[in-house]
């Protein structure tokens, strides 16, 4: 009788042991931090799967509660991935692919002259080749020559790629398209230029026929133009940008799911009214529930919120949603979503819990405007001498940091108004909503009428001088940062946009805010910023719902729904203090 050793899946414990045995202590220690950075599972229970590791440790997954800084997080992540590649043989295989003498090697050699910029022969000038090398590695894995590369190939491996990897490969195709004029390059490529990729978005918007997409736009417009002016004979748009965008996303997700699941074919002749039925809704919800835990699919909470939004859009376009509601009433997936929707989202709550538990992070949060101002000033000092000559990328970075600093000053030292409202603040003219100090007032003022706010409430908030540098940062922004915007002289807005006459776009600012707060060591969104400020206020003033309602200018029901857990924890802490005081009675 012979015995065979059973085949077992390699675990991260095996990876750590391998690196330790090889004397790679740095890599072994990094792998040992994996449980701390993820869900705490024992290394022996975690498969050494590269795709799984990248999903659990996303590139922008820095959490200040788990890592010292974003730089430290990325370094640990990089070492863990390298260790897994070493243990799985992927690193050795990659080295073998790079050493091949094939058509990819000839193409990369032909690209060398184009990698030199401004006559400089240095490594940074050759970074143009990095995306093409990545593309070569991907293609060589499947023994595909340069002439066989296509968008279809990249689409087929898209689920296994991180966003940054996908962008790198797309840059490679753009580079090859741009250099087709060189016959030494062109002879290796497909005859036709590489087309633009399909949108890589969760909504799968490219699946929706343009006819139905236009209908969705019309339905949402009808649902958000809620007031009719009988004098001007037109509807008045009173919905916020975020409200409109959410309704659009909800309708698009519903319809794209029907195409994605195969329930509808691209050549369908059905219109939007035909699709908003109980039967199609059941198909969409079934697909969502079956794929909830997979990457790129929505949660039960989001599904419930999307359907609730769709009911409103349907009703305001003359389609009775009651049949769809009753049809889905007993669905467990949506019931779970409803329960989750009644609380703060898990990611927002995790952010607030971390903020409340750390005095260091609390101070960083409340002084973010000062930190970012100082960072921008350091860059200005480094980049300017006697004559101010800034390169475009340097201007972009300083402008981003400075703008986020000014918004943080407004939110923490003035009022935590919604970012859409903050970006629309008017600095000059008869319709000013942001007033600078005058001879009679030492403070600046945010002054928004009901027509400018989501809840149709009036907001008046002063920004006092010497209040932890809030007003000082805004003055600094006006002097040093706002002039870096191309249309600042002609713009009436405190935050000028890149389109003449318009305010800074929310999507543009959102990217800046997420990037700069993450870099500062406290990654968040503007929405989490409001949550954080409200949680801190209630923690130090338990039971003072009136303060929270005034801070957020929100309804009592919404405030209590989102922040009840903060209040309960604050009260529990107070009770424990009273119990501690009882010990002195026995002495």
C-alpha positions in Angstrom: 0.0 0.0 0.0 1.3 3.4 -0.9 0.4 6.7 0.8 0.1 10.0 -1.0 0.4 13.3 0.6 -2.9 15.2 0.1 -2.9 18.3 -2.0 -3.6 21.3 0.2 -4.1 24.9 -0.8 -1.2 27.1 0.2 -2.1 29.5 3.0 -0.7 32.9 4.1 0.9 31.0 7.0 2.9 29.0 4.4 3.8 32.2 2.7 5.1 33.7 6.0 7.0 30.6 6.9 8.7 30.6 3.4 9.8 34.2 3.7 11.1 33.7 7.2 13.1 30.7 6.2 14.5 32.6 3.3 15.6 35.4 5.7 13.1 37.9 4.3 12.1 39.2 7.8 10.6 42.4 6.4 8.2 40.4 4.1 7.4 37.8 6.8 6.5 40.6 9.3 4.3 42.3 6.6 2.4 39.0 6.0 1.9 38.7 9.8 0.0 42.0 9.8 -2.6 40.7 7.3 -5.1 39.6 9.9 -4.8 43.0 11.7 -5.5 44.8 8.5 -8.5 42.7 7.4 -10.9 40.5 9.3 -8.6 39.0 11.9 -8.6 35.5 10.4 -5.7 33.2 11.3 -3.1 33.1 8.6 -3.4 29.3 8.3 -7.1 29.8 7.3 -6.4 32.4 4.5 -5.7 31.1 1.0 -2.6 32.6 -0.6 -4.7 33.9 -3.5 -3.4 37.1 -5.1 -6.9 38.2 -6.2 -8.3 37.7 -2.7 -5.4 39.6 -1.1 -5.9 42.5 -3.4 -9.6 42.6 -2.7 -9.1 42.5 1.0 -6.3 45.1 0.8 -7.4 47.6 -1.8 -4.9 50.2 -3.0 -6.8 53.1 -1.3 -7.9 51.0 1.7 -5.9 52.9 4.3 -7.6 52.9 7.7 -6.0 55.2 10.3 -7.3 52.8 13.0 -5.1 50.0 11.6 -2.1 51.7 10.0 0.1 54.6 11.0 -0.1 56.3 7.6 -1.2 55.8 4.1 2.4 55.4 3.1 2.9 52.7 5.7 -0.3 50.9 4.6 0.8 50.8 1.0 4.3 49.6 1.9 2.8 46.7 3.9 0.4 45.9 1.2 3.1 45.9 -1.4 5.3 43.5 0.6 2.4 41.1 1.3 1.6 40.9 -2.5 5.3 40.4 -3.3 5.5 37.6 -0.7 2.5 35.8 -2.2 3.9 36.2 -5.7 7.2 34.7 -4.5 5.5 31.7 -2.8 3.2 31.0 -5.7 5.9 31.2 -8.3 4.3 34.2 -10.0 7.3 36.4 -9.3 9.6 33.9 -11.0 7.2 33.5 -13.9 7.0 37.3 -14.3 10.8 37.4 -14.4 10.8 34.7 -17.1 8.2 36.6 -19.1 10.2 39.9 -18.9 13.4 38.1 -20.2 11.7 36.7 -23.3 13.1 37.6 -26.7 9.9 37.9 -28.7 7.8 40.5 -30.5 7.0 42.3 -27.3 10.8 42.8 -26.7 11.2 44.2 -30.2 8.2 46.5 -29.7 9.6 47.8 -26.4 12.9 48.4 -28.1 11.2 50.3 -30.9 9.5 52.5 -28.3 12.7 53.5 -26.6 13.4 56.6 -28.7 9.9 57.9 -27.8 10.5 57.5 -24.1 13.0 60.4 -24.1 11.6 63.8 -23.4 13.3 67.2 -23.6 16.5 65.4 -24.6 16.9 64.0 -21.1 18.3 60.5 -20.8 17.0 59.4 -17.4 14.7 56.9 -15.8 11.8 59.3 -15.2 11.8 60.2 -18.9 11.2 56.5 -19.7 8.2 56.1 -17.5 6.1 56.2 -20.7 7.2 52.6 -21.2 5.9 51.3 -17.8 2.2 50.9 -19.0 3.3 49.1 -22.2 5.5 46.8 -20.1 2.5 46.0 -18.0 0.5 45.3 -21.1 3.3 43.1 -22.4 3.3 41.0 -19.2 -0.5 40.5 -19.3 -0.4 39.5 -23.0 2.6 37.2 -22.5 0.7 35.3 -19.8 -1.7 34.1 -22.5 1.0 33.9 -25.3 -0.6 36.8 -27.2 1.5 38.8 -29.6 1.2 42.6 -29.8 -1.0 42.2 -33.0 -3.5 40.1 -31.0 -4.1 42.7 -28.2 -7.6 44.2 -28.1 -10.1 45.8 -25.8 -12.0 42.5 -25.7 -8.9 40.9 -24.2 -8.8 43.5 -21.4 -12.5 43.2 -20.9 -12.2 39.5 -20.3 -9.7 40.0 -17.5 -11.3 43.2 -16.1 -12.9 41.5 -13.1 -9.4 40.4 -11.9 -7.9 43.9 -12.3 -7.8 46.7 -9.8 -8.9 50.1 -11.0 -5.3 51.4 -11.2 -4.2 48.3 -13.2 -7.1 48.8 -15.6 -6.1 52.5 -16.1 -2.4 51.5 -16.6 -3.4 49.1 -19.4 -5.6 51.7 -21.0 -2.7 54.2 -20.9 -0.6 51.6 -22.7 -3.2 51.3 -25.6 -3.4 55.1 -25.8 0.4 55.3 -26.0 0.5 52.7 -28.8 -2.2 54.5 -30.7 -0.4 57.8 -30.4 2.9 56.3 -31.8 1.4 54.5 -34.7 3.0 57.0 -37.0 6.4 55.3 -36.4 6.6 52.4 -38.8 8.9 50.5 -36.4 6.1 50.6 -33.9 3.1 50.2 -36.2 4.4 47.0 -37.8 3.8 45.1 -34.5 0.2 46.4 -33.9 -3.2 45.5 -35.1 -4.3 47.2 -38.3 -7.0 49.3 -36.7 -6.3 51.6 -33.7 -7.5 50.4 -30.3 -11.0 51.7 -29.6 -12.0 53.5 -26.4 -13.1 51.0 -23.6 -16.6 50.6 -22.5 -17.4 52.4 -19.3 -16.0 50.4 -16.3 -18.8 51.4 -13.9 -21.0 49.4 -11.6 -24.2 50.9 -13.2 -23.2 49.3 -16.6 -24.6 52.4 -18.3 -23.4 51.2 -21.7 -25.9 48.3 -21.5 -28.9 50.7 -21.5 -30.1 51.7 -25.0 -29.9 55.4 -25.6 -33.7 55.5 -26.1 -34.3 54.2 -22.6 -31.5 56.3 -21.1 -33.2 59.4 -22.4 -36.5 58.3 -20.9 -34.8 57.8 -17.5 -33.4 61.4 -17.7 -36.9 62.7 -18.5 -38.6 60.7 -15.7 -36.1 61.9 -13.1 -36.4 65.5 -14.4 -40.2 65.3 -14.0 -39.8 63.8 -10.5 -37.5 66.5 -9.2 -39.1 69.6 -10.8 -41.6 69.8 -8.0 -42.9 73.4 -8.1 -44.8 75.0 -11.0 -44.6 78.8 -11.5 -47.9 79.9 -12.9 -46.5 83.3 -13.9 -43.5 82.1 -15.9 -45.3 78.9 -16.9 -42.4 76.7 -16.0 -41.3 74.2 -13.3 -38.9 75.4 -10.7 -36.0 72.9 -9.9 -35.9 72.7 -6.1 -34.1 69.3 -5.8 -30.4 69.2 -4.8 -27.8 67.9 -7.2 -27.2 64.8 -4.9 -31.0 64.1 -4.9 -31.2 64.2 -8.7 -28.0 62.1 -9.0 -29.3 59.5 -6.6 -32.6 59.1 -8.4 -30.7 58.8 -11.7 -28.4 56.1 -10.3 -31.4 54.2 -8.9 -33.3 54.1 -12.1 -30.2 53.3 -14.2 -29.2 50.4 -11.8 -32.7 48.9 -12.0 -32.7 49.0 -15.8 -29.1 48.0 -16.4 -29.6 45.0 -14.1 -32.4 43.7 -16.4 -30.0 43.8 -19.3 -27.0 42.4 -17.3 -29.0 39.5 -16.0 -30.2 38.6 -19.5 -33.8 39.3 -18.7 -33.8 41.9 -21.5 -31.9 41.8 -24.8 -30.3 44.9 -26.3 -32.7 45.0 -29.2 -35.8 45.2 -27.0 -38.6 47.5 -28.1 -40.0 48.0 -24.6 -40.1 51.4 -23.1 -39.4 52.5 -19.5 -43.1 52.4 -18.6 -43.2 48.7 -19.7 -40.2 47.9 -17.4 -41.5 49.3 -14.2 -43.6 46.3 -13.3 -43.7 43.8 -10.4 -42.4 41.0 -12.7 -39.3 42.9 -13.8 -38.8 44.2 -10.3 -38.7 40.6 -9.0 -36.1 39.8 -11.7 -33.9 42.7 -10.7 -34.1 42.1 -6.9 -33.4 38.3 -7.5 -30.2 39.2 -9.4 -29.2 41.7 -6.6 -29.8 39.2 -3.8 -27.9 36.4 -5.6 -24.8 38.6 -6.2 -24.9 40.7 -3.0 -21.5 39.6 -1.7 -19.7 39.8 -5.0 -17.5 42.7 -6.0 -19.3 45.4 -8.0 -22.8 44.5 -6.8 -25.0 46.5 -4.5 -26.0 45.6 -0.9 -29.5 45.0 0.5 -29.4 48.5 2.0 -28.7 50.1 -1.3 -31.2 47.9 -3.1 -33.9 49.0 -0.7 -33.0 52.7 -1.0 -32.9 52.5 -4.8 -36.3 50.9 -5.0 -37.7 53.5 -2.6 -36.4 56.2 -4.8 -37.8 54.5 -7.9 -41.3 54.4 -6.3 -41.2 58.2 -6.0 -40.0 58.6 -9.7 -42.7 56.3 -10.8 -45.5 58.0 -8.9 -44.5 61.4 -10.2 -44.6 60.1 -13.8 -48.1 58.6 -13.5 -47.1 55.0 -12.8 -48.7 53.5 -9.6 -45.9 51.9 -7.6 -48.3 50.2 -5.2 -48.4 46.9 -7.1 -44.6 46.7 -7.2 -44.4 47.5 -3.5 -46.9 44.8 -2.5 -45.2 42.3 -4.8 -41.9 42.8 -3.1 -43.2 43.3 0.4 -42.3 39.8 1.8 -38.8 39.7 0.2 -36.2 38.9 2.9 -33.4 40.6 1.0 -35.3 43.9 0.9 -36.4 43.5 4.5 -32.8 43.3 5.6 -32.1 46.4 3.5 -34.9 48.3 5.2 -33.5 47.4 8.6 -30.0 48.6 7.6 -31.4 51.7 6.0 -32.8 52.8 9.4 -29.3 53.3 10.7 -26.1 55.1 9.8 -24.3 53.2 7.0 -21.7 50.7 8.3 -18.8 52.6 6.7 -19.9 55.9 8.2 -20.4 54.4 11.6 -17.0 52.8 11.5 -15.5 56.2 10.7 -17.3 57.9 13.5 -16.5 55.2 16.1 -12.8 55.5 15.3 -13.0 59.3 15.5 -14.8 59.2 18.9 -12.3 56.7 20.3 -9.2 58.6 19.5 -8.4 62.1 20.9 -5.5 62.4 18.5 -7.8 61.7 15.5 -10.4 64.1 16.9 -7.9 66.9 17.0 -6.7 66.1 13.5 -10.3 66.2 12.3 -11.1 69.5 13.9 -7.8 71.1 12.8 -7.7 69.6 9.3 -8.0 73.1 7.7 -4.9 74.3 9.5 -2.9 71.1 8.6 -3.8 71.4 4.9 -3.1 75.2 4.9 0.4 74.5 6.3 1.0 71.7 3.8 0.1 74.0 0.9 2.3 76.8 2.3 5.2 74.4 2.5 4.8 73.5 -1.1 4.5 77.2 -2.1 7.7 77.9 -0.1 9.5 75.0 -1.8 8.4 75.9 -5.3 8.7 79.6 -5.3 11.7 81.8 -5.0 12.0 85.4 -5.9 9.9 84.8 -9.0 6.7 82.7 -8.8 6.8 80.3 -11.7 4.7 77.2 -11.0 4.2 74.2 -13.3 0.7 73.1 -14.1 0.9 69.9 -12.0 2.2 72.0 -9.0 -0.6 74.5 -9.4 -3.1 71.6 -9.5 -1.8 70.1 -6.3 -1.7 73.3 -4.3 -5.1 74.4 -5.6 -6.6 71.0 -4.5 -5.0 71.2 -1.0 -5.9 74.8 -0.4 -9.5 74.4 -1.6 -10.1 71.4 0.7 -8.5 73.5 3.6 -11.0 76.3 3.0 -14.0 74.0 2.9 -12.9 72.3 6.1 -12.6 75.8 7.8 -16.2 76.6 6.6 -17.6 73.3 7.9 -16.0 73.3 11.3 -15.8 77.0 12.1 -19.0 78.1 10.4 -21.7 75.4 9.8 -21.5 71.9 8.4 -23.6 72.7 5.3 -23.9 70.2 2.5 -21.0 70.4 0.2 -23.2 71.2 -2.8 -24.4 74.3 -0.9 -20.9 75.3 0.2 -19.6 75.1 -3.4 -22.4 77.3 -4.6 -21.6 80.1 -2.1 -21.7 83.5 -3.8 -18.9 85.9 -2.8 -19.9 89.1 -4.6 -22.9 90.7 -6.2 -26.5 91.3 -5.0 -27.2 87.6 -4.4 -24.3 87.1 -2.0 -24.5 84.1 0.3 -21.0 84.5 1.8 -20.2 87.8 3.5 -16.7 88.9 4.4 -16.1 91.0 7.5 -17.0 94.7 7.2 -16.4 97.8 9.2 -19.4 96.9 11.4 -18.8 93.1 11.7 -15.6 91.3 12.6 -16.9 87.9 11.4 -17.6 86.4 8.0 -21.1 85.0 7.5 -22.8 82.1 5.7 -26.3 83.3 4.8 -28.4 80.8 2.9 -32.1 81.2 2.2 -34.5 78.2 2.1 -34.1 78.0 -1.7 -30.4 77.1 -1.3 -30.8 74.2 1.1 -32.0 70.6 0.8 -34.5 70.8 3.7 -35.7 74.3 2.7 -34.4 75.8 5.9 -32.6 79.1 6.4 -29.0 78.9 7.5 -27.1 81.8 9.1 -23.8 81.1 10.6 -20.9 83.5 11.6 -17.2 82.6 11.3 -15.4 84.4 14.0 -11.8 85.5 13.9 -9.3 83.8 16.3 -11.6 80.7 16.3 -8.9 78.1 15.7 -7.8 79.9 12.6 -11.1 79.2 10.7 -11.5 82.8 9.3 -7.7 83.2 8.9 -7.6 80.1 6.6 -10.4 81.5 4.5 -8.6 84.8 4.1 -5.4 82.8 3.2 -7.4 80.9 0.6 -8.7 84.1 -1.0 -5.2 85.5 -1.2 -3.1 82.5 -2.2 -5.4 79.7 -3.6 -8.4 81.3 -5.3 -6.2 83.2 -7.8 -4.9 79.9 -9.0 -8.3 79.1 -10.6 -8.4 80.2 -14.3 -11.7 82.1 -14.1 -11.3 83.5 -10.5 -11.5 87.2 -11.6 -14.8 86.8 -13.4 -16.4 84.3 -11.0 -18.9 85.4 -8.4 -18.5 82.2 -6.5 -16.3 81.7 -3.4 -15.1 78.5 -5.1 -14.9 79.2 -8.8 -15.2 76.3 -11.3 -13.3 75.6 -14.5 -16.3 76.5 -16.6 -16.7 80.2 -16.9 -19.5 81.5 -14.7 -20.0 78.2 -12.8 -19.1 77.1 -9.3 -16.6 74.3 -8.7 -18.2 70.9 -9.7 -19.1 68.6 -6.9 -17.5 65.5 -8.6 -14.2 67.4 -9.0 -14.2 68.5 -5.4 -15.2 65.1 -4.1 -12.0 63.6 -5.7 -9.9 66.3 -4.2 -11.4 65.9 -0.7 -11.0 62.1 -0.6 -7.4 62.3 -1.9 -6.2 65.0 0.4 -7.9 63.8 3.6 -6.5 60.3 2.9 -3.1 61.8 2.4 -3.5 63.7 5.7 -4.1 60.5 7.6 -7.9 60.7 8.0 -9.6 59.4 4.9 -13.2 60.4 4.5 -15.9 61.8 2.3 -17.7 65.1 2.8 -20.7 63.1 4.0 -18.6 61.4 6.6 -17.2 64.8 7.6 -20.7 65.9 8.6 -21.3 62.6 10.4 -18.1 63.0 12.3 -18.8 66.5 13.5 -22.3 65.7 14.6 -21.1 62.6 16.5 -18.4 64.6 18.3 -21.0 67.2 19.3 -23.4 64.6 20.7 -20.7 62.6 22.5 -19.9 65.7 24.5 -23.5 66.8 24.9 -25.6 63.6 25.3 -29.3 64.1 25.0 -29.0 67.5 23.4 -30.8 66.7 20.2 -31.7 70.3 19.7 -28.0 71.2 19.2 -27.7 68.4 16.6 -30.8 69.5 14.8 -29.5 73.0 14.6 -26.0 71.9 13.6 -27.2 69.7 10.7 -30.4 71.6 9.9 -32.1 68.3 9.7 -35.4 66.8 10.9 -35.6 65.4 14.5 -36.5 62.0 13.1 -33.4 61.8 10.8 -31.1 63.1 13.6 -32.3 60.5 16.1 -32.2 57.7 13.6 -28.6 58.3 12.6 -27.1 59.2 16.0 -29.0 57.3 18.6 -26.0 54.9 19.1 -23.7 57.9 19.9 -26.2 59.2 22.5 -26.5 55.7 24.1 -22.8 55.3 24.3 -22.3 58.8 25.8 -25.0 58.1 28.4 -23.4 54.8 29.3 -20.1 56.6 29.9 -21.9 59.0 32.2 -23.5 56.2 34.1 -20.1 54.5 34.6 -18.7 57.8 36.0 -21.5 57.9 38.5 -20.9 54.3 39.5 -17.2 55.1 39.9 -18.2 58.0 42.2 -20.1 55.6 44.4 -16.8 54.0 45.5 -15.9 57.1 47.4 -19.0 56.7 49.7 -17.5 53.6 51.3 -14.4 55.4 52.3 
